[in-house]
Amino acid sequence: MADPDSAFLAGLARAIRDLEHFVLTVLFLSLVGLGLAQIGMRNFGGSALPWADGAMRAIVLWLAMVGAVVATGRLRHIRIDLIERLLPGPWLVWLRRPVFAATALVCLALTWTSLDIVALEYEFRAVAFLNVPTWAVQSIVPIGFGIMAARFLAWALHPPKGPLHPAEGGEGKW
């Protein structure tokens, strides 16, 4: 019989993965739809939505951060593994712990710094597009780096033992 805690965690992980895919899909379709509307209005109407360019820039930022969160959750992020390919399996766990911990620290530093930037934008009361404040658009940056820091910390505490990349015969799962 399966452990109820592990079943709950597996269900939670699946729900988070589904939410991530839903958010990415909505953002991508919004970006494409808004871009097509802009092109159509410029070509056939002679004008465009004045706020659409700012909205599309905001959507691109959100797509990039949510995509980075998804990539780190599956260990499909960009990584430079000069030593990892040369080490035998048991050594990989010991190499991955400090690498993931250092990456978590970098993400925490970026979270802290981006929180300062969002706080400054909140004080300036600038508007990104329509009545959406700039700080609200930029809030995805500390949120994304915070989630990535938590994931890398989890990987540091419980590093995967096998290959990380599908080309190496494995795939990381969060």
Backbone hydrogen bonds in HBPLUS format (Angstrom, degrees):
<---DONOR---> <-ACCEPTOR-->    atom                        ^
c    i                          cat <-CA-CA->   ^        H-A-AA   ^      H-
h    n   atom  resd res      DA  || num        DHA   H-A  angle D-A-AA Bond
n    s   type  num  typ     dist DA aas  dist angle  dist       angle   num
A0007-ALA N   A0003-ASP O   2.97 MM   4  6.22 154.3  2.04 154.0 162.1     1
A0008-PHE N   A0004-PRO O   2.91 MM   4  6.07 152.8  1.98 142.1 149.4     2
A0009-LEU N   A0005-ASP O   2.90 MM   4  6.17 162.4  1.93 149.5 154.2     3
A0010-ALA N   A0006-SER O   2.87 MM   4  5.98 153.9  1.93 142.5 149.8     4
A0011-GLY N   A0007-ALA O   2.97 MM   4  6.14 155.9  2.03 143.5 150.0     5
A0012-LEU N   A0008-PHE O   2.82 MM   4  6.08 153.5  1.89 149.5 157.6     6
A0013-ALA N   A0009-LEU O   2.84 MM   4  6.02 160.5  1.88 147.8 153.0     7
A0014-ARG N   A0010-ALA O   2.97 MM   4  6.16 154.6  2.04 143.2 150.3     8
A0015-ALA N   A0011-GLY O   2.91 MM   4  6.14 153.9  1.98 144.8 152.0     9
A0016-ILE N   A0012-LEU O   2.90 MM   4  6.15 157.8  1.95 152.2 158.0    10
A0017-ARG N   A0013-ALA O   2.93 MM   4  6.12 160.1  1.97 146.7 152.4    11
A0018-ASP N   A0014-ARG O   2.89 MM   4  6.11 157.4  1.94 147.8 154.0    12
A0019-LEU N   A0015-ALA O   2.91 MM   4  6.11 155.5  1.97 145.4 152.2    13
A0020-GLU N   A0016-ILE O   2.87 MM   4  6.13 159.5  1.92 152.2 157.7    14
A0021-HIS N   A0017-ARG O   3.00 MM   4  6.26 161.6  2.03 149.3 153.9    15
A0022-PHE N   A0018-ASP O   2.91 MM   4  6.11 155.6  1.97 146.7 153.9    16
A0023-VAL N   A0019-LEU O   2.89 MM   4  6.13 166.2  1.91 156.1 158.9    17
A0024-LEU N   A0020-GLU O   2.95 MM   4  6.16 167.2  1.97 153.1 156.8    18
A0025-THR N   A0021-HIS O   2.92 MM   4  6.04 157.9  1.97 146.6 152.9    19
A0026-VAL N   A0022-PHE O   2.92 MM   4  6.15 167.0  1.93 156.3 159.2    20
A0027-LEU N   A0023-VAL O   2.93 MM   4  6.07 167.7  1.94 154.2 158.0    21
A0028-PHE N   A0024-LEU O   2.90 MM   4  5.99 165.4  1.92 148.9 153.5    22
A0029-LEU N   A0025-THR O   2.90 MM   4  6.02 171.0  1.91 154.4 157.3    23
A0030-SER N   A0026-VAL O   2.91 MM   4  5.96 151.0  1.99 144.1 152.6    24
A0031-LEU N   A0027-LEU O   2.91 MM   4  6.13 156.6  1.96 149.2 155.4    25
A0032-VAL N   A0028-PHE O   2.94 MM   4  6.22 167.0  1.95 156.3 159.3    26
A0033-GLY N   A0029-LEU O   2.84 MM   4  5.87 165.2  1.86 145.8 151.0    27
A0034-LEU N   A0030-SER O   2.85 MM   4  5.89 163.4  1.88 147.6 152.6    28
A0035-GLY N   A0031-LEU O   2.92 MM   4  6.00 157.1  1.97 144.7 151.8    29
A0036-LEU N   A0032-VAL O   2.85 MM   4  6.06 161.5  1.89 153.7 158.6    30
A0037-ALA N   A0033-GLY O   2.92 MM   4  6.07 154.0  1.99 143.9 151.6    31
A0038-GLN N   A0034-LEU O   2.92 MM   4  6.14 154.8  1.99 145.2 152.0    32
A0039-ILE N   A0035-GLY O   2.98 MM   4  6.25 162.8  2.01 150.1 154.3    33
A0040-GLY N   A0036-LEU O   2.88 MM   4  6.04 169.3  1.89 152.1 155.4    34
A0041-MET N   A0037-ALA O   2.86 MM   4  5.98 163.2  1.89 149.9 154.8    35
A0042-ARG N   A0038-GLN O   2.92 MM   4  6.05 157.1  1.98 149.0 155.3    36
A0043-ASN N   A0039-ILE O   2.91 MM   4  6.04 162.0  1.95 153.3 158.4    37
A0044-PHE N   A0040-GLY O   2.84 MM   4  5.75 161.7  1.88 149.6 155.2    38
A0045-GLY N   A0041-MET O   2.80 MM   4  4.72 137.6  1.98 117.8 129.8    39
A0046-GLY N   A0041-MET O   2.99 MM   5  6.37 109.6  2.50 148.3 164.1    40
A0052-ALA N   A0049-LEU O   3.21 MM   3  5.38 155.9  2.27 108.1 115.2    41
A0055-ALA N   A0051-TRP O   3.06 MM   4  6.29 154.8  2.12 150.0 158.0    42
A0056-MET N   A0052-ALA O   2.81 MM   4  6.02 155.8  1.87 151.8 158.1    43
A0057-ARG N   A0053-ASP O   2.99 MM   4  6.25 153.2  2.07 146.5 153.4    44
A0058-ALA N   A0054-GLY O   3.04 MM   4  6.27 155.4  2.10 143.7 150.3    45
A0059-ILE N   A0055-ALA O   2.89 MM   4  6.17 154.9  1.96 147.7 154.9    46
A0060-VAL N   A0056-MET O   2.94 MM   4  6.15 154.6  2.01 146.4 152.8    47
A0061-LEU N   A0057-ARG O   3.09 MM   4  6.38 157.0  2.14 146.6 152.1    48
A0062-TRP N   A0058-ALA O   3.01 MM   4  6.31 163.9  2.03 152.2 156.2    49
A0063-LEU N   A0059-ILE O   2.76 MM   4  5.97 159.0  1.81 151.9 158.3    50
A0064-ALA N   A0060-VAL O   2.91 MM   4  6.08 160.7  1.94 149.7 154.5    51
A0065-MET N   A0061-LEU O   3.03 MM   4  6.30 163.6  2.06 152.5 156.4    52
A0066-VAL N   A0062-TRP O   2.89 MM   4  5.97 170.2  1.90 155.0 158.3    53
A0067-GLY N   A0063-LEU O   2.83 MM   4  5.75 154.0  1.89 142.5 151.0    54
A0068-ALA N   A0064-ALA O   2.93 MM   4  6.08 147.0  2.04 139.4 148.2    55
A0069-VAL N   A0065-MET O   2.95 MM   4  6.24 154.6  2.02 147.8 154.4    56
A0070-VAL N   A0066-VAL O   2.94 MM   4  6.20 158.8  1.98 149.2 154.8    57
A0071-ALA N   A0067-GLY O   2.87 MM   4  6.07 159.7  1.91 146.8 152.8    58
A0072-THR N   A0068-ALA O   2.95 MM   4  6.15 162.4  1.99 150.2 154.1    59
A0073-GLY N   A0069-VAL O   3.01 MM   4  6.15 149.0  2.11 142.7 151.6    60
A0074-ARG N   A0071-ALA O   3.20 MM   3  5.32 142.9  2.35  98.7 108.9    61
A0076-ARG N   A0071-ALA O   2.77 MM   5  4.80 167.2  1.79 150.7 148.8    62
A0075-LEU N   A0072-THR O   3.17 MM   3  4.73 163.3  2.20  97.9 102.7    63
A0086-LEU N   A0083-ILE O   2.89 MM   3  5.46 146.7  2.00 117.5 127.6    64
A0091-TRP N   A0088-PRO O   3.07 MM   3  5.77 134.2  2.29 122.7 133.8    65
A0092-LEU N   A0089-GLY O   3.00 MM   3  5.30 140.4  2.16 108.6 120.0    66
A0095-LEU N   A0091-TRP O   2.99 MM   4  6.30 143.0  2.13 148.8 160.1    67
A0096-ARG N   A0092-LEU O   2.78 MM   4  5.92 159.5  1.83 154.5 160.2    68
A0097-ARG N   A0093-VAL O   3.19 MM   4  6.33 152.9  2.27 146.5 151.3    69
A0099-VAL N   A0095-LEU O   3.42 MM   4  6.55 159.2  2.47 147.1 152.9    70
A0100-PHE N   A0096-ARG O   2.80 MM   4  5.83 172.7  1.81 160.5 162.2    71
A0101-ALA N   A0097-ARG O   2.93 MM   4  6.07 156.1  1.99 149.2 156.9    72
A0102-ALA N   A0098-PRO O   2.85 MM   4  5.94 159.3  1.89 143.8 149.1    73
A0103-THR N   A0099-VAL O   2.95 MM   4  6.15 155.0  2.02 145.5 152.9    74
A0104-ALA N   A0100-PHE O   2.86 MM   4  6.08 149.5  1.95 143.5 152.0    75
A0105-LEU N   A0101-ALA O   2.98 MM   4  6.31 151.1  2.07 145.3 152.9    76
A0106-VAL N   A0102-ALA O   2.97 MM   4  6.30 155.1  2.04 148.1 154.6    77
A0107-CYS N   A0103-THR O   2.94 MM   4  6.19 161.1  1.97 149.3 154.4    78
A0108-LEU N   A0104-ALA O   2.85 MM   4  6.10 148.9  1.95 144.5 153.7    79
A0109-ALA N   A0105-LEU O   2.90 MM   4  6.17 155.4  1.96 147.7 154.0    80
A0110-LEU N   A0106-VAL O   2.93 MM   4  6.22 156.6  1.98 149.5 156.1    81
A0111-THR N   A0107-CYS O   2.82 MM   4  6.03 144.0  1.95 140.9 151.6    82
A0112-TRP N   A0108-LEU O   2.93 MM   4  6.19 163.7  1.95 152.1 155.1    83
A0113-THR N   A0109-ALA O   2.95 MM   4  6.16 167.1  1.97 151.1 154.7    84
A0114-SER N   A0110-LEU O   2.90 MM   4  5.89 160.9  1.93 142.5 148.5    85
A0115-LEU N   A0111-THR O   2.91 MM   4  6.08 141.6  2.06 144.3 154.9    86
A0116-ASP N   A0112-TRP O   3.19 MM   4  6.57 148.1  2.30 143.6 151.1    87
A0116-ASP N   A0113-THR O   3.12 MM   3  5.19 120.3  2.49  95.5 109.6    88
A0117-ILE N   A0113-THR O   3.14 MM   4  6.55 152.3  2.22 145.1 152.6    89
A0118-VAL N   A0114-SER O   2.93 MM   4  6.15 159.8  1.97 147.4 152.5    90
A0119-ALA N   A0115-LEU O   2.90 MM   4  6.09 154.2  1.96 145.2 152.6    91
A0120-LEU N   A0116-ASP O   2.94 MM   4  6.23 152.7  2.01 146.4 153.6    92
A0121-GLU N   A0117-ILE O   2.94 MM   4  6.23 159.9  1.98 150.1 155.6    93
A0122-TYR N   A0118-VAL O   2.88 MM   4  6.13 144.0  2.02 143.0 153.5    94
A0123-GLU N   A0119-ALA O   3.05 MM   4  6.38 150.1  2.15 144.3 151.3    95
A0124-PHE N   A0120-LEU O   2.98 MM   4  6.30 152.3  2.05 150.1 158.0    96
A0125-ARG N   A0121-GLU O   3.11 MM   4  6.23 136.2  2.31 140.4 150.2    97
A0134-THR N   A0126-ALA O   2.98 MM   8  5.63 164.9  2.00 130.9 133.9    98
A0128-ALA N   A0132-VAL O   2.82 MM   4  5.81 152.3  1.90 158.6 166.6    99
A0132-VAL N   A0129-PHE O   2.79 MM   3  5.59 156.8  1.84 157.1 158.6   100
A0136-ALA N   A0133-PRO O   3.12 MM   3  5.45 129.4  2.39 103.0 115.3   101
A0137-VAL N   A0133-PRO O   3.34 MM   4  6.79 152.1  2.43 146.4 153.7   102
A0138-GLN N   A0134-THR O   2.92 MM   4  6.20 162.4  1.96 157.1 162.0   103
A0139-SER N   A0135-TRP O   2.93 MM   4  5.86 116.9  2.34 134.6 148.7   104
A0141-VAL N   A0138-GLN O   3.02 MM   3  5.79 156.3  2.08 122.1 127.8   105
A0143-ILE N   A0139-SER O   3.37 MM   4  6.47 161.8  2.40 147.4 152.5   106
A0144-GLY N   A0140-ILE O   2.75 MM   4  5.69 162.3  1.78 144.8 150.4   107
A0145-PHE N   A0141-VAL O   2.97 MM   4  6.15 171.9  1.98 156.6 158.8   108
A0146-GLY N   A0142-PRO O   2.86 MM   4  5.81 147.9  1.96 138.6 147.9   109
A0147-ILE N   A0143-ILE O   2.98 MM   4  6.25 158.4  2.03 151.0 156.0   110
A0148-MET N   A0144-GLY O   2.91 MM   4  6.17 161.1  1.95 150.3 156.2   111
A0149-ALA N   A0145-PHE O   2.83 MM   4  5.97 152.6  1.91 142.5 150.0   112
A0150-ALA N   A0146-GLY O   3.02 MM   4  6.29 158.1  2.07 146.2 151.5   113
A0151-ARG N   A0147-ILE O   2.94 MM   4  6.22 156.5  2.00 149.4 156.2   114
A0152-PHE N   A0148-MET O   2.86 MM   4  6.09 163.5  1.88 154.0 158.2   115
A0153-LEU N   A0149-ALA O   2.89 MM   4  6.04 152.4  1.97 146.7 154.8   116
A0154-ALA N   A0150-ALA O   2.95 MM   4  6.18 154.1  2.02 143.6 150.6   117
A0155-TRP N   A0151-ARG O   2.87 MM   4  6.20 152.8  1.95 146.8 154.8   118
A0156-ALA N   A0152-PHE O   2.82 MM   4  6.05 144.6  1.94 141.2 151.3   119
A0157-LEU N   A0153-LEU O   2.97 MM   4  6.27 150.5  2.06 147.8 154.9   120
A0158-HIS N   A0154-ALA O   2.89 MM   4  6.02 151.3  1.98 146.9 155.3   121
A0168-GLU N   A0165-HIS O   2.81 MM   3  5.29 146.9  1.92 114.3 124.9   122
A0170-GLY N   A0165-HIS O   3.25 MM   5  5.40 160.6  2.29 128.5 126.5   123
A0169-GLY N   A0166-PRO O   2.99 MM   3  5.02 161.1  2.02 106.8 110.9   124
